[in-house]
Every structure is written in C-alpha cells, then in structure tokens.
Amino acid sequence: MATTQRDLYEVLGVGRSATADELKKAYRKLAMQFHPDRNNEADAADRFKEVNHAYEILSDQAKRERYDRFGHAGVEGAGGPQGFEGFSNFDGFGDIFDAFFGGSRSGRRRSGPTRGADLRVALDLEFKEAVFGADKEITYKRAETCQECTGTGAAPGTEPEVCGTCSGAGEIRRAQQSVFGQFVNVTACPRCKGEGRVIASPCVHCRGVGLQRNERTINVTIPRGVDNGSQIRISGEGEGGPRGGGAGNLYVVLNVKPHEVFERVEDHILYELPVNMAQAALGATVPIPTLDGEEDVEIPPGTQSGDDFVIRGRGVPHLRGSGRGDMIVRATVVIPDELTDDQRQLLEQLAETMGTPTLPKRQKSFFERLRDAVAG
C-alpha cells in the first residue's frame, strides 16, 4: 500500500516563506532531537532520515522551487526519507552529528526515559488583545502516552524483554587494533537502539512506540504588552516522551494583526491625525481615538504638517514592569483636492494678503522626534 509523504515544510516545522537561516536553524534542532545516537525512540532513525531529506530539498533553491510548484512529484529523483543519499562521505549517523554540532559521542546509552520533543504552534491575536492581554483557547495535536499499554509499547499482559544482542547493556563494544594501539569502539545496540530491552509483542494500538497522536485543547493566558513574534512557553504540554518519559514544552508564537489606524513602535502608539488648513493655522480642539477610548487633543495655532504631540500613558503596557508607553499624535495637514466657489474666493482673498512663506526648520526623522517626545 502506498505511503503518504508529509509536507517538507511541516517536517521541518517552518512556514513556506522561511528563510535559508530559518531552515538551517530548524534542521539543526530536529537533527539533534532525532539523532539515533541521542534518541532511543523506535522511529527516531526514520524521523532523522525524513528531516535530512526535507532539508536537502528545501536548502537547494532550484529543488525548493520545483517542490513549491509541483510538490513531491517535482523532486522525486532527489532521494526519499527512507533512502536518503546525502552526506555519503560520512560513516554513519554519528559522523553527521559530529560534523554539524561538533564534539564526540560518549557511546553510553541514556539513563532513564527520554523526554518528549518540544512543539510550536502559532496563535493569531487582535491588536488590542496583544496590548491588554486575553485568554485564548488553542487546539493542536501531540503525541501522548498510549492508554492501552501505559507507554511501555508492549501488548497488555506482556513486558519488554532483555535484548539478546547486547545482554541488556544497550551498547556494543568492539576492540580494534591500529598503528596507535588497541582501542574500543562503543556503539548503540542496533537491535534495541540503546534501550537494553526489546518488545517481542508490540502494542497494536501504538505499534510498540508507547505513544498515540491525539488532539488537545488548552487555555492560554496572554499577558499585557506582548508584541508580534512574542513566544510563550507552556511547560509539559509538548510531545510525550517514549517509555514513560516526561513531556516536552509547548511554545506559542504570537501573530499580532495590524490595527486600522494605530502603529506600534516598541511600547508607544503612533496615530496620524489629519487636520485642515484652518485648524493648523488657527488651532483647534480635535477628538481622536486612543486605546482607551476617544479623547480631545489641542492643536496649537501654526501647527505644521509632521508636528508631534504626546499623550502620556496612553501607549502599550510594559511587558516587564509597571506603567505604559505614550501615544504620539502626528499632525498631517491635508490640502483639499476640490474647492467650492466660496472656498476658492476666500482663499484667493487670503492669498493676496500673504507674502512669500519661509520654509520651516529642517524636520528631524521620526525616530529622533519620537526620542525627543518621550524624553519630555
């Protein structure tokens, strides 16, 4: 029966717009997680091959473009997760691990159950939810302890047996002679993958893995002042560990939707206020929207387009610590596209009384004005 190939971006846990650096970072994390010399799960080797295959395709721009257009059919000749041909100059998984991450392997098997993998999910937030906080519900899928075998991987009524290949040691030692003398090569047992035990009668529900994939729904409290890209860690809500190992963590990455009229700069809010020529010249009291509701702002006579006014404490609450940022109101003088006859006549009369204007002082950049404004 044909097997369904997973989406390569899903394998690496990245979006389709991921950069080369993001792909490499995701690959290195997963390669470390599923490396058979460090991961004793039954499917670790297959997952490791799958991760390598995904990175081989997506790290090559030409192959990535073919995959984006045609899917797996466009890159079928590049080797699959079960027949990965990359890194052919290395002798086994250990050399791949050492080449990418440095150091040497100890050759000793892990003591105790392996901790489960961390998970990452994205959560969309409205602008004000990020500013003032919110309680959100998220639903995602994760590997959890199989209820049928209670995580042992063995069929109910049976127990894992001592591995006959390594006699329960979980490792194979081979003495070799070289010009430098005798040395002992220690590798994980290929039969039990370093666990020291094998399952003669696997659980039919989890196929001997000890884990089942289930859908989970949890409530997440979003603190005040988070920003786009902020990450919340929830301990113990990631993938369950094999053979009774503890669960990993869940990382919730926040995607904050832009606001219709407000722009956020750190913990400050920028609002662009349109004013007409008369309001700018004569001054006015103008109602404006804020995060807390409508307020009046005073526009002084002679206001120039680009002038900024500060409303203290009407910005975003500080994520760490008390208080809030400020709201910066930037005046923009709007020149009308069309005039009535009366308006034109009045402006013509005004123009006769006004001489040639002088340019205002050179305007500072927005960030310079922002720094001056919040500094008082």
GIVEN-V461565 format. One record per pair of residues at least 12 apart in sequence whose ideal C-beta (glycine too) atoms are under 8 Angstrom apart, sorted by the first residue. I is the first residue (numbers start at 0). J is the second residue. Records with the same first field share a line. If there is no record, write none. Layout:
I = J  J
//
This chain:
4 = 71  79  80
5 = 49
7 = 52  53  56  57  66
8 = 53  57
10 = 29  49  50  52  53
11 = 25  26  29  50  53  54  57
12 = 25  29  119
13 = 25
15 = 67
17 = 57
19 = 58
22 = 54  57  58
23 = 54  58
26 = 50  53  54  58
27 = 99  100
29 = 46  50
30 = 47  50  51  54  95  96  99  100
31 = 96  100
32 = 116
33 = 46  47  50
34 = 47  92  95  96
35 = 47  92  187  192
36 = 92  93  96  104  187  193
37 = 96  109
38 = 113
39 = 108  109  113  192  193  194  241  242
40 = 113  192  208  241
41 = 152  192  207  208  241
42 = 208
43 = 192
44 = 92  192
45 = 80  81
47 = 92
48 = 80  81  83
49 = 80
51 = 80  83  85  86  95
52 = 77  78  79  80  83  85
53 = 80
55 = 77  78  83  85
56 = 74  77
62 = 74  77
86 = 98
93 = 186
106 = 170  184  185  186  187
107 = 170  185
108 = 168  169  170  187  188  193  194  195
109 = 193
111 = 244
112 = 240  241  242  243  244  245
113 = 240  241  242  244
114 = 240  244  245  246  247
115 = 142  237  238  239  240  241  244  245  246  247
116 = 142  237  238  247
117 = 237  238  247  248  249  250
118 = 139  141  236  237  238  247  248  249  250
119 = 249  250  251  252
120 = 137  139  249  250  251  252
121 = 251  252  253  254
122 = 135  137  219  251  252  253  254
123 = 254  256
124 = 221  225  253  254  255  256
125 = 255  256
126 = 255  256  257  258  261  263
127 = 258  290
128 = 221  255
129 = 221  224  225  226  227  229  253  255
130 = 223  224  290  315  316
131 = 223  290  316
132 = 220  221  222  223  224  225
133 = 221
134 = 218  219  220  221
135 = 218  219  221
136 = 216  217  218  219
137 = 216  217  219  251
138 = 214  215  216
139 = 214  215  249
140 = 212  213  214  215
141 = 212  213  215  236  237  238  239  249
142 = 210  211  212  213  238  239
143 = 210  211  212  213  215  239
144 = 209  210  211  239  243
145 = 202  204  205  208  209  210  211
146 = 204  211
147 = 202  203  204  205
148 = 202  204  205  209
149 = 243
150 = 209  210  239  241  242  243
151 = 198  202  209  242  243
152 = 198  201  202  205  207  208  209  241  242
153 = 198  199  200  201  202  207
154 = 200  201  202  203
155 = 202
157 = 199  200
159 = 194  196  197  198  199
160 = 196  197  198  199
161 = 195  196  197
162 = 188  190  191  194  195  196  197
163 = 190  197
164 = 188  189  190  191
165 = 188  190  191  195
167 = 195  196
168 = 188  195
169 = 187  188  191  193  194  195
170 = 185  186  187  188  193
171 = 185  186  187  188  189
172 = 184  185
173 = 186
194 = 242
208 = 241
209 = 241  242  243
210 = 238  239  241
215 = 236
217 = 233  236  249
219 = 231  233  251
221 = 253
222 = 318
223 = 316  318
224 = 266  315  316  317  318
225 = 253  255  318
226 = 253  255  263  318
227 = 253  254  255
228 = 252  253  254
229 = 252  253  318
230 = 250  251  252  253
231 = 250  251  253
232 = 248  249  250  251
233 = 248  249  250  251
234 = 248
235 = 247  248
236 = 248  249
237 = 249
260 = 288
261 = 290
263 = 315
264 = 327  369
265 = 315  324
266 = 314  315  316  317  323  324
267 = 314  315  324  325  326  327  369  373
268 = 289  290  313  314  315  324  325  326  327
269 = 326  327  329  369
270 = 287  288  289  326  327  328  329
271 = 329  331
272 = 285  287  296  298  328  329  330  331
273 = 331  333
274 = 298  302  330  331  332  333
275 = 332  333  335
276 = 332  334
278 = 298  302
279 = 298  301  302  303  304  330  332
280 = 300  301  302
281 = 300
282 = 297  298  299  300  301  302
283 = 297  298
284 = 296  297  298
285 = 298
287 = 328
289 = 310  313  326
290 = 313  314  315  326
291 = 313
294 = 310  313
296 = 308  310  328
298 = 330
302 = 330  332
303 = 330  332  359
304 = 330  331  332
305 = 329  330  331  362
306 = 329  330
307 = 327  328  329  330  368  369  372
308 = 327  328  329  330
309 = 325  326  327  328  372  373
310 = 325  326  328
311 = 325
312 = 325
313 = 325  326
314 = 326
324 = 373
325 = 372  373
327 = 369  372  373
//
